[in-house]
Amino acid sequence: MILIGADFIPTKSNIELFEKGDTGALFGRELEEILSEADFRIFNLESPLCDILNPIRKNGKNFSAPSKVINLYKKAKTDLFTLSNNHILDQDEQGLFSTVDLLQKNGIAYVGAGNDPGEAAKPFYFSHNGKKIGVYACCENEFSIVSETNAGANPFDPLETPDHIVRLKKQSDYVIVLYHGGKEYYRYPTPLLQKNCRKLIEKGADLVVCQHSHCIGCEEKYLSGTIVYGQGNFLFDNSDKEVWQTGILIKIDDDGAVGYIPLAKSGNSVRLAEGEKAEEILNNFKNRSEEIKADNFVKNNYRAFAKKKINDYLYMINGRHSFAFRAVDKLSGHRLSRIKLRRAYGENEKLILKNYLECESLKEIISEGISDDNKAR
């Protein structure tokens, strides 16, 4: 049996248990046995492992974990980590290099990152039940991406990635794609995510697993493959949000069949979900998987979600606001920010922004210009 878990990193609440390698306290006996009995275990390492901090300038948090946490990963018998995610460069290249060195010294393989684009895109192979399994990892384009001049994570590229999967399928009996992307806290695929994942199945992937969302999503059977749109975290005690309280382990049986093991957060640790809780997790997962089969459900549901969120994003794009403004805005029920947004974004301004975001050449020049400006500073 092959097991795939999602985000697996320590936080302040449990870092001592990681450093001690205390799987009993962090997993509980039942989950500990399931992990021990598996033939191969794959997780997402959502943080560089390094003792020297050098946080990059980015939008969002900069993660890090000390090298001593490797004790837990070894005790958990981790076989493979995907490093293709939006945080692996949080402590710059030195953080990635430290992580890779530490994993290699402790006999844990990795996939999805490298010194250059070619190296970062290399798949990982292993044998299971007489079959050659190929694992490919990629992520959406954020602050962690490899380039010709810096190490980093392997990005999803709509032109290059499908070709990578075609080549990988020729060399493998079974292909697993770990795709770090999708909308956080959203339990369904976005139209673009579904399009990309279906393309990977068309090109030869047998299983596509979308991580990053921090919540359990749904499953889609497409052609002869399986897509999982979100499996929640494995162990990441970073939020009290309802969506963070559950997760699933994906299991691949010897015949290639895909199944699910429900998990429940327990304080600063994780446990095998049992009884009514397990039933609830799997039933909700199944129900969402049925929902996305309906015509236009994915498009219409995401359109409604985007409508709720658009003002939040326009507010952030509009620039920084003073503490006084935010305080008064909150007291007004956010009426002040809505007024400001209406003034800043008329119909013409919204059309300009839409064009900048959708047109490849315009988006490229903005991205490149901002990158060069940050480097100069």
C-alpha positions as CSV (number, residue, x, y, z in Angstrom):
1,M,0.0,0.0,0.0
2,I,1.2,3.5,-0.9
3,L,0.1,6.4,1.3
4,I,0.0,10.1,0.3
5,G,-0.5,12.7,3.0
6,A,-0.6,16.5,2.5
7,D,1.1,19.3,4.5
8,F,3.3,17.9,7.2
9,I,5.2,20.5,9.3
10,P,5.8,21.5,12.9
11,T,4.5,24.6,14.6
12,K,5.3,26.2,18.0
13,S,2.7,24.0,19.7
14,N,4.4,20.7,18.8
15,I,7.9,21.4,17.7
16,E,9.4,19.7,20.7
17,L,7.5,16.5,19.9
18,F,8.9,16.7,16.3
19,E,12.4,17.1,17.6
20,K,12.0,14.1,20.0
21,G,10.5,12.0,17.2
22,D,7.4,11.3,19.3
23,T,5.1,9.7,16.8
24,G,3.0,8.2,19.5
25,A,2.0,11.6,20.8
26,L,1.6,13.2,17.4
27,F,-0.3,10.3,15.6
28,G,-1.8,8.0,18.2
29,R,-1.4,4.2,18.1
30,E,-3.9,3.5,15.3
31,L,-2.5,6.0,12.8
32,E,1.0,5.1,13.8
33,E,0.3,1.5,12.8
34,I,-1.2,2.4,9.5
35,L,1.9,4.5,8.6
36,S,4.2,1.7,9.7
37,E,2.4,-1.0,7.7
38,A,2.5,1.0,4.4
39,D,5.0,0.1,1.8
40,F,5.7,3.7,0.8
41,R,4.8,7.0,2.4
42,I,4.7,10.4,0.5
43,F,4.0,13.8,2.1
44,N,4.3,17.5,1.3
45,L,7.1,19.4,3.2
46,E,5.5,22.9,3.5
47,S,8.6,24.5,5.0
48,P,12.3,24.7,4.6
49,L,14.3,22.9,7.2
50,C,17.2,25.2,8.3
51,D,18.8,26.6,11.3
52,I,19.8,29.9,9.6
53,L,17.0,32.3,8.7
54,N,17.1,34.5,5.7
55,P,13.4,35.3,4.9
56,I,12.7,36.4,1.3
57,R,10.4,39.4,0.5
58,K,7.0,38.0,-0.4
59,N,3.3,38.3,0.1
60,G,2.4,36.0,3.0
61,K,4.1,34.2,5.8
62,N,7.7,32.9,5.7
63,F,7.9,29.4,7.2
64,S,10.9,27.6,8.6
65,A,11.6,24.6,10.9
66,P,14.9,23.7,12.7
67,S,16.9,20.8,11.4
68,K,16.2,18.7,14.6
69,V,12.6,18.0,13.4
70,I,14.1,15.5,11.0
71,N,13.8,13.1,13.9
72,L,10.1,12.9,13.5
73,Y,10.2,12.5,9.8
74,K,12.6,9.6,10.1
75,K,10.6,8.0,12.9
76,A,7.4,8.3,10.7
77,K,9.3,6.3,8.0
78,T,8.8,9.1,5.5
79,D,10.0,7.8,2.1
80,L,9.4,10.8,-0.2
81,F,8.7,14.5,0.3
82,T,7.4,16.8,-2.5
83,L,9.2,20.2,-2.2
84,S,7.2,21.8,-5.0
85,N,5.1,24.3,-3.0
86,N,4.7,28.0,-2.3
87,H,6.9,28.0,0.8
88,I,10.1,26.0,0.0
89,L,12.0,29.2,-0.8
90,D,10.7,31.1,2.2
91,Q,14.3,31.2,3.6
92,D,15.9,31.8,0.2
93,E,18.1,29.3,-1.6
94,Q,20.1,28.5,1.5
95,G,16.9,27.2,3.1
96,L,16.2,24.9,0.2
97,F,19.8,23.7,0.1
98,S,19.7,23.0,3.8
99,T,16.5,21.0,3.4
100,V,17.8,18.9,0.5
101,D,21.1,18.2,2.3
102,L,19.3,17.2,5.5
103,L,16.9,14.9,3.6
104,Q,19.7,13.2,1.7
105,K,21.8,12.6,4.9
106,N,18.8,11.0,6.5
107,G,17.8,8.8,3.6
108,I,14.5,10.6,2.7
109,A,14.0,11.2,-1.0
110,Y,12.5,14.4,-2.5
111,V,10.9,15.5,-5.8
112,G,9.8,18.8,-7.3
113,A,12.7,21.2,-6.6
114,G,16.2,21.7,-7.9
115,N,19.0,24.1,-8.9
116,D,17.6,24.8,-12.3
117,P,14.3,24.1,-14.2
118,G,15.5,20.8,-15.7
119,E,16.5,19.5,-12.3
120,A,13.4,20.7,-10.6
121,A,11.2,19.0,-13.1
122,K,12.8,15.6,-12.7
123,P,10.4,12.9,-11.6
124,F,11.1,10.3,-8.8
125,Y,10.8,6.6,-9.5
126,F,10.2,3.7,-7.1
127,S,9.1,0.1,-7.4
128,H,5.9,-1.3,-5.8
129,N,4.4,-4.7,-6.2
130,G,6.5,-5.4,-9.3
131,K,5.5,-2.1,-11.0
132,K,7.5,1.1,-11.7
133,I,5.8,4.1,-10.1
134,G,6.7,7.6,-11.4
135,V,6.0,10.6,-9.2
136,Y,5.9,14.2,-10.6
137,A,5.5,17.3,-8.5
138,C,4.6,20.8,-9.6
139,C,3.1,23.9,-8.0
140,E,1.4,27.1,-9.0
141,N,3.6,30.2,-9.7
142,E,4.2,32.1,-6.5
143,F,7.4,33.1,-4.8
144,S,9.1,29.8,-4.7
145,I,9.6,29.0,-8.4
146,V,12.9,27.9,-9.9
147,S,14.5,29.9,-12.7
148,E,17.7,29.8,-14.8
149,T,19.4,31.9,-12.2
150,N,18.1,30.5,-8.9
151,A,17.1,27.2,-7.4
152,G,13.5,26.6,-6.4
153,A,10.3,24.6,-7.0
154,N,9.0,23.1,-10.2
155,P,6.1,25.2,-11.6
156,F,3.1,24.0,-13.4
157,D,3.5,25.2,-17.0
158,P,0.5,24.6,-19.3
159,L,2.9,24.0,-22.3
160,E,5.7,22.1,-20.6
161,T,4.1,20.1,-17.9
162,P,1.9,18.0,-20.1
163,D,4.9,17.0,-22.1
164,H,6.7,16.0,-18.9
165,I,3.8,13.7,-18.1
166,V,3.9,12.1,-21.5
167,R,7.6,11.2,-21.1
168,L,7.0,10.0,-17.6
169,K,4.2,7.7,-18.6
170,K,6.5,6.0,-21.2
171,Q,8.9,5.2,-18.4
172,S,6.3,4.1,-15.7
173,D,3.6,1.7,-15.1
174,Y,1.7,4.1,-12.8
175,V,2.0,7.9,-12.7
176,I,1.3,10.0,-9.6
177,V,1.2,13.8,-10.0
178,L,1.3,16.0,-6.9
179,Y,-0.1,19.4,-7.9
180,H,0.3,22.1,-5.2
181,G,-2.4,24.5,-6.2
182,G,-6.1,25.5,-6.0
183,K,-7.9,28.0,-3.8
184,E,-7.2,27.8,-0.1
185,Y,-10.3,26.9,2.0
186,Y,-12.3,26.1,-1.1
187,R,-13.6,22.5,-1.3
188,Y,-14.2,22.3,-5.0
189,P,-12.0,22.7,-8.1
190,T,-11.8,26.0,-9.9
191,P,-12.6,25.8,-13.6
192,L,-8.9,26.3,-14.4
193,L,-7.7,23.8,-11.9
194,Q,-10.1,21.2,-13.3
195,K,-9.0,21.9,-16.8
196,N,-5.3,21.6,-15.9
197,C,-5.8,18.4,-13.9
198,R,-7.9,16.7,-16.6
199,K,-5.2,17.6,-19.1
200,L,-2.6,15.7,-17.0
201,I,-4.9,12.7,-16.9
202,E,-5.2,12.9,-20.7
203,K,-1.4,12.9,-21.0
204,G,-0.9,9.8,-18.9
205,A,-1.3,10.5,-15.2
206,D,-3.2,7.8,-13.3
207,L,-3.6,9.9,-10.1
208,V,-3.5,13.7,-9.7
209,V,-3.5,14.9,-6.1
210,C,-4.1,18.6,-5.5
211,Q,-2.7,19.8,-2.2
212,H,-2.4,23.4,-0.8
213,S,-6.1,24.1,0.0
214,H,-5.9,23.1,3.7
215,C,-9.2,21.4,3.4
216,I,-10.8,18.2,2.1
217,G,-12.3,18.7,-1.3
218,C,-13.7,16.1,-3.7
219,E,-12.8,13.4,-6.1
220,E,-13.3,13.2,-9.8
221,K,-13.0,10.0,-11.9
222,Y,-11.9,11.2,-15.3
223,L,-11.1,8.9,-18.3
224,S,-9.1,6.1,-16.6
225,G,-7.6,8.3,-13.9
226,T,-8.5,9.8,-10.6
227,I,-8.2,13.5,-9.5
228,V,-8.4,14.5,-5.8
229,Y,-9.1,18.2,-5.4
230,G,-7.8,18.8,-1.9
231,Q,-7.0,16.4,0.9
232,G,-6.6,18.8,3.8
233,N,-3.5,18.8,5.9
234,F,-1.8,15.8,7.4
235,L,-0.3,17.5,10.4
236,F,-0.1,21.3,10.4
237,D,-1.4,22.9,13.7
238,N,-1.7,26.5,12.3
239,S,-5.4,27.4,12.5
240,D,-8.6,26.8,14.3
241,K,-10.7,27.2,11.2
242,E,-13.3,24.4,10.7
243,V,-11.8,23.3,7.4
244,W,-8.4,22.6,9.1
245,Q,-9.9,20.1,11.5
246,T,-10.0,17.1,9.2
247,G,-8.0,15.6,6.4
248,I,-7.6,12.4,4.4
249,L,-4.7,10.1,3.6
250,I,-4.9,8.7,0.1
251,K,-4.0,5.1,-0.2
252,I,-3.1,3.2,-3.4
253,D,-3.6,-0.5,-3.2
254,D,-1.5,-3.1,-5.0
255,D,-4.0,-3.2,-7.9
256,G,-3.8,0.6,-8.3
257,A,-7.3,1.2,-6.7
258,V,-7.5,4.6,-4.9
259,G,-9.0,4.8,-1.4
260,Y,-9.2,7.2,1.5
261,I,-8.4,7.1,5.2
262,P,-10.1,9.9,7.3
263,L,-8.1,12.0,9.7
264,A,-9.1,14.4,12.5
265,K,-7.0,17.1,14.2
266,S,-6.6,16.6,17.9
267,G,-5.1,19.6,19.7
268,N,-1.6,19.9,18.3
269,S,-1.6,16.4,16.8
270,V,-3.5,14.2,14.3
271,R,-5.5,11.0,14.8
272,L,-7.2,8.4,12.8
273,A,-10.9,9.5,12.6
274,E,-13.3,6.8,13.8
275,G,-17.0,6.1,14.2
276,E,-19.4,8.8,13.3
277,K,-16.6,11.3,12.7
278,A,-15.0,9.1,10.1
279,E,-18.4,8.5,8.4
280,E,-19.1,12.2,8.3
281,I,-15.8,13.0,6.7
282,L,-16.1,10.4,4.0
283,N,-19.8,11.0,3.3
284,N,-19.2,14.8,2.9
285,F,-16.3,14.0,0.5
286,K,-18.5,11.6,-1.5
287,N,-21.3,14.1,-1.6
288,R,-19.1,16.9,-3.0
289,S,-17.7,14.4,-5.5
290,E,-21.2,13.8,-6.7
291,E,-22.0,17.6,-6.9
292,I,-19.2,18.4,-9.3
293,K,-20.7,15.9,-11.8
294,A,-23.6,18.2,-12.5
295,D,-23.4,20.3,-15.6
296,N,-21.9,23.7,-15.0
297,F,-21.6,23.1,-11.2
298,V,-17.9,23.8,-11.1
299,K,-18.2,27.0,-13.1
300,N,-21.3,28.3,-11.4
301,N,-20.2,27.4,-7.9
302,Y,-16.8,29.1,-8.4
303,R,-18.5,32.2,-9.9
304,A,-20.6,32.6,-6.7
305,F,-17.5,32.1,-4.6
306,A,-15.5,34.7,-6.6
307,K,-18.3,37.1,-6.3
308,K,-18.1,36.9,-2.5
309,K,-14.3,37.3,-2.5
310,I,-13.7,40.0,-5.2
311,N,-13.9,43.0,-2.8
312,D,-11.3,41.5,-0.5
313,Y,-8.9,41.1,-3.4
314,L,-9.6,44.6,-4.8
315,Y,-9.1,46.0,-1.3
316,M,-5.6,44.4,-1.1
317,I,-4.6,45.5,-4.6
318,N,-5.8,49.0,-3.9
319,G,-2.9,49.5,-1.5
320,R,-2.1,49.8,2.2
321,H,-4.5,51.5,4.6
322,S,-3.7,53.1,7.9
323,F,-4.7,51.5,11.2
324,A,-7.2,54.3,11.8
325,F,-8.8,53.6,8.4
326,R,-9.1,49.9,9.1
327,A,-10.5,50.6,12.6
328,V,-13.2,53.0,11.4
329,D,-13.9,50.7,8.4
330,K,-14.5,47.8,10.8
331,L,-16.8,49.9,13.0
332,S,-18.8,50.9,9.9
333,G,-19.4,47.3,8.9
334,H,-16.8,47.8,6.1
335,R,-19.0,50.4,4.4
336,L,-15.9,52.7,4.2
337,S,-13.9,50.2,2.2
338,R,-16.8,49.5,-0.1
339,I,-17.1,53.3,-0.8
340,K,-13.4,53.6,-1.5
341,L,-13.5,50.6,-3.8
342,R,-16.4,52.0,-5.8
343,R,-14.4,55.2,-6.3
344,A,-11.1,53.4,-7.2
345,Y,-12.7,50.8,-9.4
346,G,-15.2,52.1,-11.8
347,E,-16.3,49.9,-14.8
348,N,-13.4,51.1,-16.9
349,E,-10.8,50.5,-14.1
350,K,-12.2,47.0,-13.6
351,L,-11.9,46.3,-17.4
352,I,-8.3,47.5,-17.3
353,L,-7.5,45.2,-14.4
354,K,-9.2,42.3,-16.0
355,N,-7.1,42.8,-19.2
356,Y,-3.9,43.0,-17.2
357,L,-4.7,39.8,-15.4
358,E,-5.9,37.8,-18.4
359,C,-3.6,38.9,-21.2
360,E,-0.3,36.8,-21.1
361,S,1.9,39.6,-22.5
362,L,0.5,42.3,-20.1
363,K,0.7,40.0,-17.1
364,E,4.2,39.0,-18.0
365,I,5.5,42.6,-18.2
366,I,3.9,43.5,-14.9
367,S,5.4,40.5,-13.2
368,E,8.8,41.0,-14.6
369,G,8.8,44.7,-13.9
370,I,7.8,44.2,-10.2
371,S,10.5,41.5,-9.9
372,D,13.2,43.7,-11.2
373,D,12.1,46.6,-9.1
374,N,12.2,44.5,-5.9
375,K,15.7,43.2,-6.8
376,A,16.9,46.8,-7.3
377,R,15.7,47.8,-3.9
